[in-house]
């Protein structure tokens, strides 16, 4: 019979975003004597056209009006119905029982993939009710029946690992989980960013960098307005936009569009300031990448951002949508290279201390082993 103490089920919604693959490697590194089986939920569901068909109908019935009014996207709403939630749970429990795993580890909290009798761990950067803390999304929640099922995700977990203190608070206060069941482990950088600043190392080139795909949600239009104010006082200022491809044509502004993760470092290296004035952000891994590259940060006071951007120490925080405040914060840094350097060094110190996948992995291992020890002792 297979030794279940030598197998781990690693469950993810899909291969993307990159963190889903990185954490797989982190778990394998921390538990080298275990075989890690990667289970991709989206792949499982694609093999079941009957489930896809029924859930497409359910999605249209449940969220059709919001989808028609463009308040919700079908591809996201598809994964947030009670029907797909229950189907995924049934499929995963059959797999976990057949595999005899020592424990299961789930990325994100869209589904309850726990199996009775098998220790189960979740690593997430968000809860759905955390949306209540964002002006942009508090009136656009998913079905109350789905939210009720989401509560079961946390109830059935052995431990809940979170990336930030705001999500820790949400799991405890909004989902009623005990404090000792939730562990804030933070996260590491997804891109391979050099830990030495090799270009523009004196921060004298007034280069602002934006990295993000969702242009509007991440505050791109606010940054463009602020940049126009910045150029009135600092005409040589330059803005580079990576990821998004907005249709804008401004002097001293380059729109790069999507790039591969291994291409990001060159943009971080040339920058003097990283700015992402997002209106909603579950975590924001690009902030960690920018901090690893010794960059000062200008951002908004939402979500996890106050965890890693300490106002006046490694950056400036402004309210979402505050264009004048954004312009003022950018000018403070662009006109003071020494302040950029000081803030950038503090950014890097924070990443070394807290935001590395090695540090996250070590917290995973110790917390999981504590649970497993108690579980084995109870057998």
N, C-alpha and C positions, 0 to 999 in steps of 0.2 A: 504493500500500500504506500502511496505517495506520502512523504513526510510534510505535513502542512506547515510545519515551522520553517520550511525552506522556500515558501512561495509567497509573493506579494501580488495583489491585484491593484494595478494602477489605473484608475478610471478617469477619463477626461471627456469633455463634450466633443472635442475634435482636436486635430493636431495643431491648429492655430487658435490663439496667438502663441508666439514663440515660447512664452513661459510654460505652456503645457508640456513642451518637449524638454525644456531646461529642468523643470522640477522632476521629471522622470529620471533624468541623469543624476540629479541630486539624491534622490531616493536610492538609486542603484549604488552610488558612491558611499552613502552612509550605511547601507546594508549589503556589503559585498558578498556575503555568504548566502544571500537569498536570490532566487530567480524572480525577476519582475516581469509580470505579464501585463502588457499595455492593452487596455480595453477602450476602444474608441466608440462612444455612443452614436455619433452621427453615422458611422460606418455600419453599425448594427441595424439602425433604423432604415438605412437605404436598402438593406437586403430584405426588408419587409414592406413591399408595396401596399399590402393591405392596411398596415398601420399608417403609412404615409397618406393614403387616400382618405381614410376615416378621419385622421387628425386634420387634414386640410379642410375638410367639411366643418369639423368642430371649430377650427380656428376662424373660419369665415362667419360661422354663427355667433361665436363669442365676441369677436373683435372686428367684425366686418365694417361697422360704422366708423370706428377709429381708423381702420386701414384706409377706407375710402376718403376720409378727411385728412389723411397723411399724419395723423397723430401717432400712429404705430406702423411699424414695418412688418409685413407678413412673415418674412424670414425669422424675425425675432419672436413675434407672437406665436408662431408655430410651436416653439419649444416651451411655451408657457400656458398650456392647457392642462386641466386635470386628467384628460384622457392620455396624453403622451407621458405625463408624470407617472401614471399607474402602469402603463405599458413598459416603460423603461425599468421601473422597479421590479416587475415580474421577470423580465429578461435577465437583468443583472443578478437577481437572486438565484436563478437557475445556474448561471455561469459560476458564481462564487461557491455555491454548494458543491458543484461538480469538481471544482478545482482544488478544494480543501486548502484554502489559503490561511496563512497565519494572521494576516490582517489585510484590509482593503484601504486604499488611499484615494480620495476623490478630489479632483480639481473643481473648484467653484461649487455653488450650492443651488443649481437648477433642479437637481433630482435627488431623491433618496435612494442611494445605491447600497445602503446598509443591508446586511444579512444577519438575522438573529444567530447569536453564538459566535460571530466573527468580529473581533475588534475593528472599528471603522473610524477613519480619520478624514477630516475635511480641511482643505486649504482654500480660502476664499478672500477676495478683495472687496466684496460688496454684499449687502442684503437688500432685498427689494424695498423694505420699509425705510431704508436709509434715504430713498428718494424723497421722503417727506421733508428732508433737510435741504433740498435744492429747490429754489424757486422755479427753475426751468422744468422740473419733472414731478412736482408734488401733486399735480392734478391729473396725472396721466398714468395711474397705477394699473396693473393687470387685475384679472378677476380675483374677487375676494376668496373664491373657492380655491384658486391656485395658491394664494397667499397662505391660506390655512394649511395646505399641503406643504408649503415651504417650511412651516414651523416644524413639521415632522422631520425634515432634513436635520435640523439641529438637535431635536429631541433624541433621535436614534444614533447620533454620533458619539463615539467614545471621547473624542476631543475635537475641538474646533480651532484650527489655526487661522489667524487673520493677519492681514498685511499692515493694518493701521489701527490706531486707538479709537477712531470714530466708528469703525466696524465692530470692534470689541464692545464698545458701548451699546451699539444697536442690538447685537446678539443678546446681550444681558438684559437691557431695558425694554426692548421692543419685542423680543422673542422669549423672554423669561428663562434664559439659561443661567445656571449658577456660575459665579465668577471663576471658580477653579476649573471649569470645563473649557474655558476660552483662553487661548495662548496667543499673544501678539508676537509674531516671529519676524515681521517685516518682509522684505524681498530684496533681490539683487538686481544687477543690471542685465538686460537682455543682449545688448550690443557689446562687441569687443572694443572697449574704449581704453585708450592708453591712459595710464595713471600719471603721466607726466605731460605738462603742457608744452608742446614742441613748436607751436606756431603762435604768433601774437602773444608771446609769453609776458610781455610788459603791458598788455591790455590797452595799448595806445590807439589801436585801430577800432573805431566805434562801430563794431559789428554786433548786430542783434540777430539771434537765431530763434526761429520757431520750428518745432518738429511735432507734427500731428496730422492725422488723416481727416478727422471730422472737423472741418474748417469752422463751421458756425458754433457747434457745441463747445469747441475748445477756445472760443473767443477770438478767432482770427479777425473778424470785422472790427472788433474793439482795438486790436493791435494796429491795424492799418490806420485807423483814425488817430491813435496815439502817436504813431510813427510820423504822421504828417505834422503834428504839433512839435515833435522832437526835432524834425528837420528845420523848423523855423528858427530854432536856437542852436542847433548843431547840424549845419548843412551837409557835413561830410558823413553823417550817420548812414549806415547801410543795413538793410533788412534782408535776410535770407529765409525763405519759406520752404521747408522740406516736408514731404509727405502729401499734404494737400496740394491741389492745383487750382486755386481760385482764379477767376478771370479778372485780374487787376493789372493795371499798368501804371506804375509809379516810378519816378526817378529813384535811383539807388535801391531798387528792390528787385531781387531775383527770386522767381518762383521755380523751384527745382522739381517738385512733384515727388512721386514715390521713389524710394531707393531701397536697395538691399541693406539688411542690418550691418553688414561689414563695411558699408560705404559711409555710415553715419559719422565715424570718428573724424574724418577729414573736416566735416562741417563744425563739429564741436571744437576741434583744434583751432579753427580760424576765428571763432566767436570771442567776444568780450563779455556778452551778457546772454543768458538764456531766458526767453520770455514765452510763457504759455498761460494766457489770462482766461483759463477755462471756466465755463459756467457750471460744469458737472464733471466730476472725475473720481471714479471708484478708487484708483490709486495713482496712476501716472508714472509708469516706469521710465519715461524719457527724462523726468526730473533727476532720477538716480543716475542715468547715463551722463547727463550734463554735469551733475555734481562730481562724478568720478573724473570728469575732464577739467576739474578745477574752475567751474564757472559759477559766478554769482547768479542768483535767480530772481526774476520778477514774476510774480504769480498772484493768484487770487486765494482768498481765505475760504476755501471750500474743501470738503472731503478730507482726504488724508494729507493734503499739502502742508498744513501747519505742523505735522509730525516732523517733516524733513526740511522745511524752510522756516528757519527761526528769524522772525522779523527783526532787522537791524543787526543780525549776526552773519548770515550767509545769503541774505536777500531781502527783498521788500514784498509785503503782501498788501493787496488792495481788495476792496469789495468787487464782486463780479459786475462788469458793466461800467466801472468807474474809469472812463477814458482819461479825464484830466489827472487822476491819481496815477494811472498807468504811465502817462507821459512824464509826470514828475519823477516817478521812481526810476524810469529808464535814464532820464537826464542826470540824476544824481550819480549814477554809476558811469555812464559814458563820459562825463566830464571829470571823473576822478579815478584814473587808472589804479592808483594805490588802493582805493577802496574796493575796486574790482578784485585786485589780487588778494586782499585780506578776506573778503567774502568767499572768494574761490577756494582759498586754503581751508576755510572752515567747512565749506561744502565737502571737500575731499575728506576731511577728518571724520565727518559724520558718516560718509559711506564706508570708510574703513572700520569704524566702530560698530556700525549697525546694519548697513545695507550691502551685504555681500551674500552670495548664494552659499558660500562656505559657512558663514555664521548662521544662516537660516537652516541649513542642513543639520548642523550640530544641535540646534534647538529641536528640530524634528526628531532626531534620533533619541535624544535624552527623554523627551516627553513620551514618545511611542514606547520606548523600552520600559519606562515606569508603568505604563498601562499594561503592557504584555506581562511583566513580572507579576503584577497583581492578578491578571487573568489566569496565568499558569498556576499560581499558588492556590487559586480558588477551585481548580479542577480536582 
